[in-house]
Amino acid sequence: MGESHDVGGRRISYQDVLSLDTKEVPAHISQESRGNFDFDEAPIDIYISREWHEREREKLWKKVWQVACREEQIPEVGDHIVYEIAGLSYLVIRSAPDEIRAYPNACLHRGRQLKDYAGRCAEIRCSFHAMTWDLNGDLKRIPAPWEFEHIDPEQFKLPAVKVGTWAGFVFINPDPDAEPLESFLGDLPQHFAQWDLENRYLEVHVSKLLRCNWKVAQEAFMECWHAAATHPQTVPYAAFGVCQVDCYDNFARFITPSEVAGPMTPWEPSAEEMLRATLDVREGEQLPVTLEPGESARSFIIRNTREKWRAFLGDKIDEWADCELVDNFTYTVFPNLMPWGGVHKICYRFRPNGDDHRTCIMDVFYISPFTGERPAPAEEVRLGFDDPFNSVPALGIVGNILDQDCFNMEKVQFGLETTSKKTVTFASYQEDNLKWMQQLLRRYVEAE
């Protein structure tokens, strides 16, 4: 059973929070999956070593399923994106209305990148000598064929990279012997079936450069209890320390109850105090909503969110459990995708910044519901190292929260490179997702 803590003289766990639900709670939420680990430390070299980064490049990024884009970003035949990871580059292209292909982004002649950026094309033509392939990767044209009579066109096809889709995400895996994506994901599709990310749209896409290893950045979002110190404005309404932490095969999650006082809340906040913090209502400002007599902040959020989502789902929203409308379901799909469940639209992705192991790229996606025709996906907003997330109005108050997280990351990287300690130490339960991540990472990188 997940951790229980004393709150206001009584001990509560997330299962106690679920017992208050007025709807049937889905089994994948109510059933726990505790991780089983025989270690509570990890070597610091994983975050700071150039050698480890190069091993990740060969043993992880060339061997694992990873998200390259959303399907809606390449909706028409010929639409393509360039996906780059750890100094590697892949061309991901819609080759037919119901087919997406991917290739190493390199001409088979003398290696020039086939595409420099996203766009649409009728054929894949290298800009160096005009060697051309069709969208299926078959050799289509050689400008001076008499110079290449020694080439067998069948052997000069673009080498295909494995492609799969789930929840509107396009995954690639450069390993020709990789297991199918469906097998890799395991039970994850059942967890997200009702949340239906496939039938949402990309409302916001912001990428930001960070001065830290990609794992330093990602692990900052893989546990909730840092929030009491890093995000003190959330203390009145988020029950840090009552999180349920679950680990599966290739995915993990933690669930943070919201509008519930937790063991790290040093007083018993009123419903109004909780809502003021949730809605970011500042001192001296009027609360813009009205609580019914005796109504808790949790029941208020549940009631209002259910009605808001009725516009998107109709009466089907009445089948959703209360917890799905208010609590935070933060998943990690190994190695670097973090979609949120329930009504939340946030999703993160973390990547090395090119071939630099000391900096990384963090992508923030809002994957949102819509009515009527699917809106066009958002254009990517790119932020540099010193550009704050809160400079992007579309992120709303989340931008401020992300900036609080970023404030720590560069300092963590610097500290890891300075400390005489050889390991980082993990909490016994709340950081199980980090131990799960480290265990899987080592399984890939240390494989023979």
ABEGO torsion letter per residue (X at the ends): XBBBBBBGGBBBBAAAAAAABABBBBAAAABBBBBBBABABBBAAAAABAAAAAAAAAAAAAABBBBABBAAABABBGBBBBBBBGGBBBBBBBABAABBBBBBBBBAAAGBBABABBEBBABBBBAAAGBBBBAAGBBABBABAAAAAABBAAAABBBBBBBBBBGGBBBBBABAABBBAAAAAEAAAAAAAAAGAAABBBABBBBBBBBBBAAAAAAAAABAAAAAAABAAAAAABBBGABBBBBBAABBBBBBBBGBBBAABABBBBAAAAAAAAAGBBBGBBBABBBBBGBBAAAAAAAAAAAAAAAAAEAAAAABBAAAAABBBBBBBOAABBBBBEABABBBBBBBBEABAABBBBBBBBBBBBBEBBBBBBBBBBBBAABBAAABAAAEAAAAAAAAAAAAAAAAAAAAAABABABBBBBAAAAAAAAAAAAAAAAAAABX
